[in-house]
Amino acid sequence: MRRFPRPSMRRVVIVVPSLFTLFNLFFGIWSIVLASRGEFYRAGWYVVVAGILDALDGRVARLSGAGTRFGAELDSLVDVVSFGVAPAFLIYQLEFTSGGQAEWIFCYFYVMAAAIRLARFNITQAGRTKRHFVGLPSPAAGMTLATFYPFTTTDLYRVVFRYLPRHHTMQLLVILLTILMVSNVRYATVPRAGLRTVRGLLGLVTILFILVFGLLEHDAFFFPLGVAYMAYGVLRAVFLGFLDEESEGEEAEIAGPIVITDGEPGADDIGERSRGIEPRGRVD
């Protein structure tokens, strides 16, 4: 009886992070569909679900040592949809459809900035150990826009926006998010939790704080958290300056050719070793 070759365990492990990425895309598309039907509350939270899956695919890839060049490129393409197109369409349907025929241009520039930010990330930071992000991460920008509508259902919103013109405030927010994504402003990465060091303990406390308030007061918590994270980078840049020294091994240029050479049979995916790219660890 002829035996069929079993798929190697490594191939199975490599597929798992990409499954998280594809589910990320699924919720991004679903958010667009719901926004087109006027279901803004669910549409906003599905972008947040996509953000959670985006964080998990990178973690799974690092833990399994299964990062690939294909996975990194797929992740960036999916992120343009889930954190660029989906929140831009949501905020257009929610806020800009009644503002005039040219209001869509705000959404265009936002999506354009998300695409540029992800392309720059692939060149300068993908596959490297990161202590910070250069430019506001696109998932943070997308989830900030997406959680605006849930925030409008809270008492806190009525207090904060009582004296602010909502339409112009949202225009300003989209402009700021657009600029910050393509800027050189540095943003802290997700803190690593631990019990052995002070930094690890602070990271653990921060994560627990986000989890507790995110579960108990999610409608009133996530949009202010996104705005606070956005403001943190700006204030840090103002006080410390934009021209900090580049961290070790970081490339400052944002454009240039990427040379991919074919690896020998058995080399990791698409000549990845020849480029010196480490297993992917994307949180972007």
Contacts in CASP RR format, 6 or more apart in sequence:
PFRMAT RR
TARGET T0000
AUTHOR 0000-0000-0000
METHOD contacts of the structure
MODEL  1
MRRFPRPSMRRVVIVVPSLFTLFNLFFGIWSIVLASRGEFYRAGWYVVVA
GILDALDGRVARLSGAGTRFGAELDSLVDVVSFGVAPAFLIYQLEFTSGG
QAEWIFCYFYVMAAAIRLARFNITQAGRTKRHFVGLPSPAAGMTLATFYP
FTTTDLYRVVFRYLPRHHTMQLLVILLTILMVSNVRYATVPRAGLRTVRG
LLGLVTILFILVFGLLEHDAFFFPLGVAYMAYGVLRAVFLGFLDEESEGE
EAEIAGPIVITDGEPGADDIGERSRGIEPRGRVD
10 66 0 8 1.000
13 64 0 8 1.000
13 65 0 8 1.000
13 66 0 8 1.000
14 66 0 8 1.000
14 67 0 8 1.000
14 68 0 8 1.000
14 269 0 8 1.000
16 60 0 8 1.000
16 64 0 8 1.000
16 66 0 8 1.000
17 57 0 8 1.000
17 58 0 8 1.000
17 60 0 8 1.000
17 61 0 8 1.000
17 64 0 8 1.000
17 66 0 8 1.000
17 67 0 8 1.000
17 71 0 8 1.000
17 280 0 8 1.000
18 57 0 8 1.000
18 70 0 8 1.000
18 71 0 8 1.000
18 74 0 8 1.000
20 53 0 8 1.000
20 54 0 8 1.000
20 56 0 8 1.000
20 57 0 8 1.000
20 58 0 8 1.000
20 60 0 8 1.000
21 53 0 8 1.000
21 54 0 8 1.000
21 57 0 8 1.000
21 71 0 8 1.000
21 74 0 8 1.000
21 75 0 8 1.000
21 78 0 8 1.000
22 78 0 8 1.000
23 53 0 8 1.000
24 50 0 8 1.000
24 51 0 8 1.000
24 53 0 8 1.000
24 54 0 8 1.000
24 57 0 8 1.000
24 78 0 8 1.000
24 79 0 8 1.000
24 82 0 8 1.000
25 50 0 8 1.000
25 78 0 8 1.000
25 81 0 8 1.000
25 82 0 8 1.000
27 46 0 8 1.000
27 47 0 8 1.000
27 49 0 8 1.000
27 50 0 8 1.000
27 53 0 8 1.000
27 82 0 8 1.000
28 46 0 8 1.000
28 47 0 8 1.000
28 50 0 8 1.000
28 81 0 8 1.000
28 82 0 8 1.000
28 86 0 8 1.000
29 81 0 8 1.000
29 86 0 8 1.000
30 46 0 8 1.000
31 43 0 8 1.000
31 44 0 8 1.000
31 46 0 8 1.000
31 47 0 8 1.000
31 50 0 8 1.000
31 82 0 8 1.000
31 86 0 8 1.000
31 87 0 8 1.000
31 90 0 8 1.000
31 146 0 8 1.000
32 43 0 8 1.000
32 85 0 8 1.000
32 86 0 8 1.000
32 89 0 8 1.000
32 90 0 8 1.000
34 40 0 8 1.000
34 42 0 8 1.000
34 43 0 8 1.000
34 46 0 8 1.000
35 43 0 8 1.000
35 44 0 8 1.000
35 86 0 8 1.000
35 89 0 8 1.000
35 90 0 8 1.000
35 93 0 8 1.000
35 94 0 8 1.000
36 89 0 8 1.000
36 93 0 8 1.000
38 93 0 8 1.000
40 90 0 8 1.000
40 93 0 8 1.000
40 94 0 8 1.000
40 149 0 8 1.000
41 149 0 8 1.000
41 150 0 8 1.000
41 153 0 8 1.000
43 86 0 8 1.000
43 90 0 8 1.000
43 146 0 8 1.000
43 149 0 8 1.000
44 87 0 8 1.000
44 90 0 8 1.000
44 146 0 8 1.000
44 147 0 8 1.000
44 149 0 8 1.000
44 150 0 8 1.000
45 146 0 8 1.000
45 147 0 8 1.000
45 150 0 8 1.000
46 86 0 8 1.000
47 82 0 8 1.000
47 83 0 8 1.000
47 86 0 8 1.000
47 87 0 8 1.000
47 90 0 8 1.000
47 142 0 8 1.000
47 143 0 8 1.000
47 145 0 8 1.000
47 146 0 8 1.000
47 147 0 8 1.000
48 143 0 8 1.000
48 146 0 8 1.000
48 147 0 8 1.000
48 222 0 8 1.000
50 82 0 8 1.000
50 83 0 8 1.000
50 86 0 8 1.000
50 139 0 8 1.000
51 82 0 8 1.000
51 83 0 8 1.000
51 139 0 8 1.000
51 143 0 8 1.000
54 75 0 8 1.000
54 78 0 8 1.000
54 79 0 8 1.000
54 82 0 8 1.000
54 83 0 8 1.000
54 139 0 8 1.000
54 282 0 8 1.000
54 283 0 8 1.000
54 284 0 8 1.000
55 139 0 8 1.000
55 190 0 8 1.000
55 283 0 8 1.000
57 75 0 8 1.000
57 282 0 8 1.000
58 75 0 8 1.000
58 280 0 8 1.000
58 281 0 8 1.000
58 282 0 8 1.000
58 283 0 8 1.000
59 281 0 8 1.000
60 66 0 8 1.000
61 67 0 8 1.000
61 71 0 8 1.000
61 279 0 8 1.000
61 280 0 8 1.000
61 281 0 8 1.000
61 282 0 8 1.000
62 279 0 8 1.000
62 280 0 8 1.000
62 281 0 8 1.000
65 279 0 8 1.000
66 279 0 8 1.000
67 279 0 8 1.000
67 280 0 8 1.000
67 281 0 8 1.000
68 268 0 8 1.000
68 269 0 8 1.000
68 270 0 8 1.000
68 272 0 8 1.000
68 279 0 8 1.000
68 280 0 8 1.000
69 260 0 8 1.000
69 269 0 8 1.000
69 270 0 8 1.000
69 271 0 8 1.000
69 272 0 8 1.000
69 275 0 8 1.000
69 277 0 8 1.000
69 280 0 8 1.000
70 269 0 8 1.000
70 270 0 8 1.000
71 280 0 8 1.000
72 122 0 8 1.000
72 126 0 8 1.000
72 127 0 8 1.000
72 277 0 8 1.000
72 280 0 8 1.000
72 281 0 8 1.000
72 282 0 8 1.000
73 122 0 8 1.000
75 280 0 8 1.000
75 282 0 8 1.000
75 284 0 8 1.000
76 118 0 8 1.000
76 119 0 8 1.000
76 121 0 8 1.000
76 122 0 8 1.000
76 282 0 8 1.000
76 284 0 8 1.000
79 114 0 8 1.000
79 118 0 8 1.000
79 138 0 8 1.000
79 139 0 8 1.000
79 284 0 8 1.000
80 111 0 8 1.000
80 114 0 8 1.000
80 115 0 8 1.000
80 118 0 8 1.000
80 138 0 8 1.000
82 139 0 8 1.000
83 114 0 8 1.000
83 138 0 8 1.000
83 139 0 8 1.000
83 141 0 8 1.000
83 142 0 8 1.000
83 143 0 8 1.000
84 110 0 8 1.000
84 111 0 8 1.000
84 114 0 8 1.000
84 115 0 8 1.000
84 138 0 8 1.000
84 141 0 8 1.000
84 142 0 8 1.000
85 111 0 8 1.000
86 142 0 8 1.000
86 146 0 8 1.000
87 110 0 8 1.000
87 141 0 8 1.000
87 142 0 8 1.000
87 143 0 8 1.000
87 145 0 8 1.000
87 146 0 8 1.000
88 107 0 8 1.000
88 108 0 8 1.000
88 110 0 8 1.000
88 111 0 8 1.000
88 145 0 8 1.000
89 107 0 8 1.000
90 145 0 8 1.000
90 146 0 8 1.000
90 149 0 8 1.000
91 107 0 8 1.000
91 145 0 8 1.000
91 148 0 8 1.000
91 170 0 8 1.000
91 174 0 8 1.000
92 103 0 8 1.000
92 104 0 8 1.000
92 106 0 8 1.000
92 107 0 8 1.000
94 148 0 8 1.000
94 149 0 8 1.000
95 166 0 8 1.000
95 167 0 8 1.000
95 170 0 8 1.000
96 103 0 8 1.000
96 104 0 8 1.000
96 106 0 8 1.000
96 107 0 8 1.000
96 170 0 8 1.000
97 103 0 8 1.000
99 167 0 8 1.000
106 171 0 8 1.000
106 174 0 8 1.000
106 175 0 8 1.000
106 178 0 8 1.000
107 174 0 8 1.000
109 174 0 8 1.000
109 175 0 8 1.000
109 178 0 8 1.000
110 141 0 8 1.000
110 145 0 8 1.000
110 174 0 8 1.000
110 177 0 8 1.000
110 178 0 8 1.000
112 178 0 8 1.000
113 177 0 8 1.000
113 178 0 8 1.000
113 179 0 8 1.000
113 181 0 8 1.000
113 182 0 8 1.000
114 138 0 8 1.000
114 141 0 8 1.000
114 142 0 8 1.000
114 181 0 8 1.000
116 181 0 8 1.000
116 182 0 8 1.000
117 135 0 8 1.000
117 136 0 8 1.000
117 137 0 8 1.000
117 138 0 8 1.000
117 181 0 8 1.000
117 182 0 8 1.000
117 284 0 8 1.000
118 138 0 8 1.000
118 284 0 8 1.000
120 134 0 8 1.000
120 182 0 8 1.000
120 254 0 8 1.000
120 255 0 8 1.000
121 133 0 8 1.000
121 134 0 8 1.000
121 284 0 8 1.000
123 251 0 8 1.000
123 253 0 8 1.000
123 254 0 8 1.000
123 255 0 8 1.000
123 256 0 8 1.000
123 258 0 8 1.000
124 134 0 8 1.000
124 250 0 8 1.000
124 251 0 8 1.000
124 252 0 8 1.000
124 253 0 8 1.000
124 254 0 8 1.000
125 133 0 8 1.000
125 134 0 8 1.000
125 250 0 8 1.000
125 284 0 8 1.000
126 277 0 8 1.000
126 280 0 8 1.000
126 281 0 8 1.000
126 282 0 8 1.000
126 284 0 8 1.000
127 277 0 8 1.000
127 278 0 8 1.000
127 279 0 8 1.000
127 280 0 8 1.000
127 281 0 8 1.000
127 282 0 8 1.000
128 249 0 8 1.000
128 250 0 8 1.000
128 278 0 8 1.000
130 189 0 8 1.000
131 188 0 8 1.000
131 189 0 8 1.000
131 247 0 8 1.000
132 186 0 8 1.000
132 187 0 8 1.000
132 188 0 8 1.000
132 189 0 8 1.000
132 247 0 8 1.000
133 186 0 8 1.000
133 187 0 8 1.000
133 188 0 8 1.000
133 189 0 8 1.000
133 284 0 8 1.000
134 184 0 8 1.000
134 185 0 8 1.000
134 186 0 8 1.000
134 250 0 8 1.000
135 180 0 8 1.000
135 181 0 8 1.000
135 182 0 8 1.000
135 183 0 8 1.000
135 184 0 8 1.000
135 185 0 8 1.000
135 186 0 8 1.000
135 187 0 8 1.000
136 177 0 8 1.000
136 180 0 8 1.000
136 181 0 8 1.000
136 183 0 8 1.000
136 185 0 8 1.000
136 187 0 8 1.000
136 230 0 8 1.000
136 233 0 8 1.000
137 187 0 8 1.000
137 283 0 8 1.000
137 284 0 8 1.000
138 181 0 8 1.000
138 284 0 8 1.000
139 283 0 8 1.000
139 284 0 8 1.000
140 187 0 8 1.000
140 226 0 8 1.000
140 229 0 8 1.000
140 230 0 8 1.000
141 177 0 8 1.000
141 180 0 8 1.000
141 181 0 8 1.000
141 230 0 8 1.000
142 177 0 8 1.000
143 222 0 8 1.000
143 226 0 8 1.000
144 173 0 8 1.000
144 177 0 8 1.000
144 223 0 8 1.000
144 226 0 8 1.000
144 227 0 8 1.000
144 229 0 8 1.000
144 230 0 8 1.000
145 173 0 8 1.000
145 174 0 8 1.000
145 177 0 8 1.000
147 222 0 8 1.000
147 223 0 8 1.000
147 226 0 8 1.000
148 170 0 8 1.000
148 173 0 8 1.000
148 223 0 8 1.000
150 218 0 8 1.000
150 219 0 8 1.000
150 222 0 8 1.000
150 223 0 8 1.000
151 157 0 8 1.000
151 219 0 8 1.000
151 220 0 8 1.000
151 222 0 8 1.000
151 223 0 8 1.000
151 224 0 8 1.000
152 161 0 8 1.000
153 219 0 8 1.000
154 219 0 8 1.000
154 220 0 8 1.000
155 220 0 8 1.000
156 220 0 8 1.000
156 224 0 8 1.000
157 220 0 8 1.000
161 169 0 8 1.000
173 227 0 8 1.000
176 230 0 8 1.000
177 230 0 8 1.000
180 230 0 8 1.000
180 233 0 8 1.000
180 234 0 8 1.000
184 242 0 8 1.000
185 233 0 8 1.000
185 234 0 8 1.000
185 236 0 8 1.000
185 237 0 8 1.000
185 242 0 8 1.000
186 233 0 8 1.000
186 236 0 8 1.000
186 237 0 8 1.000
186 244 0 8 1.000
187 229 0 8 1.000
187 232 0 8 1.000
187 233 0 8 1.000
188 232 0 8 1.000
189 283 0 8 1.000
190 207 0 8 1.000
190 283 0 8 1.000
191 199 0 8 1.000
191 200 0 8 1.000
191 202 0 8 1.000
191 203 0 8 1.000
191 206 0 8 1.000
191 207 0 8 1.000
192 199 0 8 1.000
192 200 0 8 1.000
192 203 0 8 1.000
193 200 0 8 1.000
193 203 0 8 1.000
193 204 0 8 1.000
193 207 0 8 1.000
194 200 0 8 1.000
194 201 0 8 1.000
194 203 0 8 1.000
194 204 0 8 1.000
195 201 0 8 1.000
195 204 0 8 1.000
210 225 0 8 1.000
213 221 0 8 1.000
214 221 0 8 1.000
214 222 0 8 1.000
246 252 0 8 1.000
258 275 0 8 1.000
259 275 0 8 1.000
260 270 0 8 1.000
260 271 0 8 1.000
260 274 0 8 1.000
260 275 0 8 1.000
261 271 0 8 1.000
261 274 0 8 1.000
261 275 0 8 1.000
262 271 0 8 1.000
263 270 0 8 1.000
263 271 0 8 1.000
263 273 0 8 1.000
263 274 0 8 1.000
267 273 0 8 1.000
267 274 0 8 1.000
END
